[in-house]
Amino acid sequence: MADRGSPGLSFGEIAVRYDRFRPRVPTAALDWLLPDGCETVVDLADGTGAVTRSLEGRVRQVVAVEPDPQMRETLARNCPHALLIPGTAEQIPLPDGRADALLISMAWQWLDPRRAVPEIARVLRGGGTFGVLWNHRDLSVPWVAQLDRFTRALRVREGGQEATAQAPSHNVQDPQPGSLFSPLVELRLTWPMTATAEEIVGLLSTDASAIALPVETQQAVDA
């Protein structure tokens, strides 16, 4: 999210697919994250609005901050009642203490924590909640793990190691509390999602390692 050349911004090129196939955030995760009396939530790097749609109606105001213009177009259609502003985690265009909670879903790996964490702390009120959400496929399910291995091997075979290396690793360091935040507290949830074969292929095509491939290679992998 740091600049226009960031790999994270390439997601805008597939905004329609991203919006169609990416799963929503389970309600139980938001129930756990949002503090009592929460009125204003900043949804950082919200893409096409998966989290914002789940927040609308739960809190008085949702502020969606998204750097990619193509993502913002879809986000505006999906979430007409949210306040939508361009910005990055490293430079959030909001005043100090604006939010009761700030959430970032499936985008922590794209930002620079050294610059982003102080900005997040600045935008939150005292005692506010900073939540990082991950929504990964459950590799403890045998067929899901087999599909994941098959897909990764296919991308390497079709695109080469150099192309797939552009995608971030799942081994992303958790936010460090330091002097700005209290110690990290983690909640793990398992939830089901029903999908057709076409929808599973579509979901796989939105992975960062898929987007890093040339269009022709993406199509070959999908086939």
Backbone hydrogen bonds in HBPLUS format (Angstrom, degrees):
<---DONOR---> <-ACCEPTOR-->    atom                        ^
c    i                          cat <-CA-CA->   ^        H-A-AA   ^      H-
h    n   atom  resd res      DA  || num        DHA   H-A  angle D-A-AA Bond
n    s   type  num  typ     dist DA aas  dist angle  dist       angle   num
A0006-SER N   A0003-ASP O   3.04 MM   3  5.53 166.9  2.06 118.6 121.9     1
A0009-LEU N   A0006-SER O   3.09 MM   3  5.72 148.9  2.19 116.7 123.6     2
A0010-SER N   A0007-PRO O   3.00 MM   3  5.52 160.4  2.04 115.8 122.1     3
A0011-PHE N   A0008-GLY O   3.36 MM   3  6.10 170.1  2.37 116.6 119.5     4
A0012-GLY N   A0009-LEU O   3.24 MM   3  5.97 161.4  2.28 117.3 121.1     5
A0013-GLU N   A0010-SER O   3.13 MM   3  5.68 153.9  2.20 112.7 119.3     6
A0014-ILE N   A0011-PHE O   3.02 MM   3  5.60 158.0  2.06 116.2 122.6     7
A0015-ALA N   A0012-GLY O   3.39 MM   3  4.99 151.2  2.47 110.8 105.1     8
A0018-TYR N   A0014-ILE O   2.83 MM   4  5.98 168.0  1.85 165.0 169.2     9
A0019-ASP N   A0015-ALA O   2.91 MM   4  5.99 157.1  1.96 145.3 150.9    10
A0020-ARG N   A0016-VAL O   3.02 MM   4  6.20 149.7  2.11 143.8 152.3    11
A0021-PHE N   A0017-ARG O   2.92 MM   4  5.97 166.2  1.94 160.3 162.1    12
A0022-ARG N   A0018-TYR O   3.13 MM   4  5.51 157.0  2.19 136.2 142.5    13
A0029-ALA N   A0026-PRO O   3.05 MM   3  5.63 139.1  2.22 113.0 122.8    14
A0030-LEU N   A0027-THR O   3.09 MM   3  5.33 117.6  2.49 102.3 116.7    15
A0031-ASP N   A0027-THR O   2.92 MM   4  6.21 157.6  1.97 155.8 163.2    16
A0032-TRP N   A0028-ALA O   3.14 MM   4  6.28 148.3  2.25 138.1 145.0    17
A0033-LEU N   A0029-ALA O   3.01 MM   4  6.20 147.1  2.12 141.2 150.6    18
A0034-LEU N   A0030-LEU O   3.02 MM   4  5.88 177.6  2.02 155.3 155.8    19
A0038-CYS N   A0035-PRO O   3.19 MM   3  5.49 136.7  2.39 139.4 133.8    20
A0061-GLN N   A0039-GLU O   2.91 MM  22  6.24 160.5  1.95 170.2 169.6    21
A0100-ASP N   A0040-THR O   2.89 MM  60  5.47 156.0  1.95 144.0 151.6    22
A0101-ALA N   A0040-THR O   3.37 MM  61  6.80 145.0  2.50 152.4 156.7    23
A0041-VAL N   A0061-GLN O   3.04 MM  20  6.52 158.1  2.09 156.8 162.5    24
A0063-VAL N   A0041-VAL O   2.86 MM  22  6.19 167.5  1.87 158.9 162.7    25
A0042-VAL N   A0101-ALA O   2.94 MM  59  6.38 160.9  1.97 153.0 156.6    26
A0103-LEU N   A0042-VAL O   2.89 MM  61  6.32 158.6  1.94 166.4 173.7    27
A0043-ASP N   A0063-VAL O   2.74 MM  20  6.00 159.8  1.78 149.2 156.2    28
A0065-VAL N   A0043-ASP O   2.95 MM  22  6.15 163.2  1.97 147.8 152.4    29
A0044-LEU N   A0103-LEU O   2.84 MM  59  6.03 161.0  1.87 175.3 177.3    30
A0045-ALA N   A0065-VAL O   2.63 MM  20  5.70 140.1  1.78 158.6 172.6    31
A0049-GLY N   A0046-ASP O   3.07 MM   3  5.38 169.2  2.08 134.7 134.6    32
A0053-ARG N   A0049-GLY O   2.95 MM   4  5.87 164.0  1.97 150.4 153.0    33
A0054-SER N   A0051-VAL O   3.00 MM   3  5.17 122.7  2.34 100.0 114.9    34
A0055-LEU N   A0051-VAL O   2.98 MM   4  6.29 133.0  2.21 144.7 158.8    35
A0055-LEU N   A0052-THR O   3.03 MM   3  4.95 129.8  2.29  94.3 108.4    36
A0056-GLU N   A0052-THR O   2.94 MM   4  6.15 148.5  2.04 156.4 163.2    37
A0058-ARG N   A0055-LEU O   2.85 MM   3  5.32 159.5  1.89 134.9 140.1    38
A0083-LEU N   A0062-VAL O   2.94 MM  21  6.27 160.7  1.98 166.0 166.9    39
A0064-ALA N   A0083-LEU O   2.80 MM  19  6.07 149.6  1.89 149.0 159.3    40
A0085-ILE N   A0064-ALA O   2.98 MM  21  6.33 166.2  2.00 167.9 170.5    41
A0066-GLU N   A0085-ILE O   3.27 MM  19  6.70 154.2  2.34 151.7 159.2    42
A0072-ARG N   A0068-ASP O   2.98 MM   4  6.25 154.5  2.04 150.7 158.7    43
A0073-GLU N   A0069-PRO O   3.12 MM   4  6.35 145.2  2.24 141.3 148.7    44
A0075-LEU N   A0071-MET O   2.87 MM   4  6.07 161.3  1.90 153.7 160.1    45
A0076-ALA N   A0072-ARG O   2.83 MM   4  5.93 153.7  1.90 147.6 153.1    46
A0077-ARG N   A0073-GLU O   3.30 MM   4  6.60 149.9  2.40 140.4 147.4    47
A0078-ASN N   A0074-THR O   2.97 MM   4  6.23 156.6  2.02 152.0 158.9    48
A0079-CYS N   A0075-LEU O   2.88 MM   4  5.87 151.7  1.96 150.9 157.6    49
A0082-ALA N   A0079-CYS O   3.25 MM   3  5.65 162.5  2.29 114.0 119.1    50
A0088-THR N   A0091-GLN O   3.47 MM   3  5.21 166.0  2.49 125.8 124.1    51
A0091-GLN N   A0088-THR O   3.16 MM   3  5.21 146.7  2.27  98.3 107.9    52
A0094-LEU N   A0092-ILE O   2.82 MM   2  5.66 139.1  1.98 106.0  94.3    53
A0097-GLY N   A0122-ARG O   2.89 MM  25  6.27 162.6  1.92 149.1 151.4    54
A0098-ARG N   A0123-VAL O   2.73 MM  25  5.44 106.5  2.27 129.8 146.8    55
A0099-ALA N   A0123-VAL O   3.02 MM  24  6.13 170.5  2.03 151.5 154.7    56
A0125-ARG N   A0099-ALA O   2.90 MM  26  5.90 155.6  1.96 169.0 162.0    57
A0129-THR N   A0100-ASP O   3.04 MM  29  6.51 154.8  2.10 142.0 145.0    58
A0102-LEU N   A0129-THR O   2.81 MM  27  6.30 153.8  1.88 163.0 171.3    59
A0131-GLY N   A0102-LEU O   2.89 MM  29  6.28 164.7  1.91 156.7 161.8    60
A0104-ILE N   A0131-GLY O   2.95 MM  27  6.41 147.1  2.06 159.5 169.7    61
A0133-LEU N   A0104-ILE O   2.89 MM  29  6.16 164.3  1.92 145.1 150.2    62
A0106-MET N   A0133-LEU O   2.92 MM  27  6.19 164.6  1.95 164.1 159.5    63
A0110-TRP N   A0107-ALA O   3.03 MM   3  5.61 161.9  2.07 119.0 124.5    64
A0111-LEU N   A0108-TRP O   3.40 MM   3  5.88 160.1  2.44 112.4 117.2    65
A0115-ARG N   A0112-ASP O   3.09 MM   3  5.71 138.0  2.27 117.7 127.2    66
A0116-ALA N   A0112-ASP O   2.84 MM   4  5.87 162.0  1.88 157.5 162.4    67
A0117-VAL N   A0113-PRO O   3.04 MM   4  5.45 166.9  2.06 134.2 138.4    68
A0120-ILE N   A0116-ALA O   2.87 MM   4  6.14 158.6  1.92 159.5 166.0    69
A0121-ALA N   A0117-VAL O   2.98 MM   4  6.20 162.4  2.01 154.2 158.7    70
A0122-ARG N   A0118-PRO O   2.96 MM   4  6.12 146.8  2.07 139.4 148.5    71
A0123-VAL N   A0119-GLU O   3.07 MM   4  6.35 154.4  2.14 150.3 155.7    72
A0124-LEU N   A0120-ILE O   3.16 MM   4  6.36 143.0  2.31 146.9 156.3    73
A0128-GLY N   A0125-ARG O   2.96 MM   3  5.23 153.1  2.04 136.0 133.3    74
A0141-VAL N   A0138-ASP O   3.20 MM   3  6.00 168.5  2.22 118.9 122.4    75
A0144-VAL N   A0141-VAL O   3.06 MM   3  5.41 122.7  2.41 109.8 124.5    76
A0145-ALA N   A0141-VAL O   3.00 MM   4  6.23 160.5  2.04 162.1 168.5    77
A0146-GLN N   A0142-PRO O   2.94 MM   4  6.17 155.8  2.00 150.0 157.1    78
A0147-LEU N   A0143-TRP O   2.97 MM   4  6.09 156.6  2.02 139.9 146.0    79
A0148-ASP N   A0144-VAL O   2.95 MM   4  6.15 155.0  2.01 146.1 153.1    80
A0149-ARG N   A0145-ALA O   3.00 MM   4  6.26 162.3  2.03 150.8 154.3    81
A0150-PHE N   A0146-GLN O   2.96 MM   4  6.13 163.8  1.99 149.8 154.7    82
A0151-THR N   A0147-LEU O   2.89 MM   4  6.02 162.4  1.92 150.2 154.9    83
A0152-ARG N   A0148-ASP O   3.03 MM   4  6.19 166.3  2.04 151.2 154.7    84
A0153-ALA N   A0149-ARG O   3.00 MM   4  6.12 164.0  2.03 149.7 154.4    85
A0154-LEU N   A0150-PHE O   2.95 MM   4  6.11 151.0  2.04 144.8 153.2    86
A0155-ARG N   A0151-THR O   2.99 MM   4  6.25 154.0  2.06 149.6 155.9    87
A0156-VAL N   A0152-ARG O   3.10 MM   4  6.37 157.7  2.15 149.0 154.5    88
A0157-ARG N   A0153-ALA O   2.95 MM   4  6.16 159.1  2.00 146.1 152.3    89
A0158-GLU N   A0154-LEU O   2.89 MM   4  6.04 161.7  1.92 151.1 155.6    90
A0159-GLY N   A0155-ARG O   2.79 MM   4  5.61 157.9  1.84 144.0 151.2    91
A0160-GLY N   A0156-VAL O   2.71 MM   4  4.59 140.1  1.86 123.4 132.2    92
A0164-THR N   A0160-GLY O   3.47 MM   4  6.80 172.3  2.48 156.2 156.8    93
A0165-ALA N   A0161-GLN O   2.92 MM   4  5.88 137.3  2.11 146.3 157.2    94
A0166-GLN N   A0163-ALA O   3.23 MM   3  5.85 164.6  2.26 114.1 118.7    95
A0167-ALA N   A0164-THR O   3.23 MM   3  5.85 158.1  2.28 115.6 120.5    96
A0172-VAL N   A0170-HIS O   2.90 MM   2  5.56 135.7  2.09 104.1  90.9    97
A0180-LEU N   A0177-PRO O   3.19 MM   3  6.05 132.4  2.43 149.7 151.7    98
A0181-PHE N   A0177-PRO O   3.11 MM   4  4.58 159.5  2.15 132.7 134.6    99
A0200-ILE N   A0196-THR O   2.97 MM   4  6.29 149.4  2.07 149.5 158.0   100
A0201-VAL N   A0197-ALA O   3.04 MM   4  6.34 162.4  2.07 153.1 156.9   101
A0202-GLY N   A0198-GLU O   2.92 MM   4  6.15 156.2  1.98 145.2 152.6   102
A0203-LEU N   A0199-GLU O   2.83 MM   4  6.01 152.9  1.90 143.9 151.0   103
A0204-LEU N   A0200-ILE O   2.94 MM   4  6.19 164.1  1.97 151.7 155.4   104
A0205-SER N   A0201-VAL O   3.05 MM   4  6.26 141.4  2.20 141.7 152.1   105
A0206-THR N   A0203-LEU O   3.05 MM   3  5.46 161.1  2.08 111.9 118.0   106
A0207-ASP N   A0204-LEU O   3.23 MM   3  5.61 168.2  2.25 112.3 115.5   107
A0210-ALA N   A0207-ASP O   3.01 MM   3  5.20 136.8  2.20 101.5 114.0   108
A0211-ILE N   A0207-ASP O   3.04 MM   4  6.41 158.3  2.09 155.6 161.4   109
A0212-ALA N   A0208-ALA O   3.10 MM   4  6.27 139.5  2.27 142.9 152.9   110
A0213-LEU N   A0210-ALA O   3.10 MM   3  5.55 158.9  2.15 110.7 117.2   111
A0217-THR N   A0214-PRO O   3.04 MM   3  5.28 118.2  2.44 102.0 117.2   112
A0218-GLN N   A0214-PRO O   2.88 MM   4  6.22 156.7  1.93 156.6 164.4   113
A0219-GLN N   A0215-VAL O   2.97 MM   4  6.26 160.5  2.01 154.6 159.1   114
A0220-ALA N   A0216-GLU O   3.08 MM   4  6.32 149.5  2.18 139.8 147.9   115
A0221-VAL N   A0217-THR O   2.94 MM   4  6.20 157.4  1.99 152.4 158.0   116
A0222-ASP N   A0218-GLN O   2.91 MM   4  6.15 160.4  1.94 152.6 158.1   117
A0223-ALA N   A0219-GLN O   2.99 MM   4  6.16 158.1  2.04 144.9 150.6   118
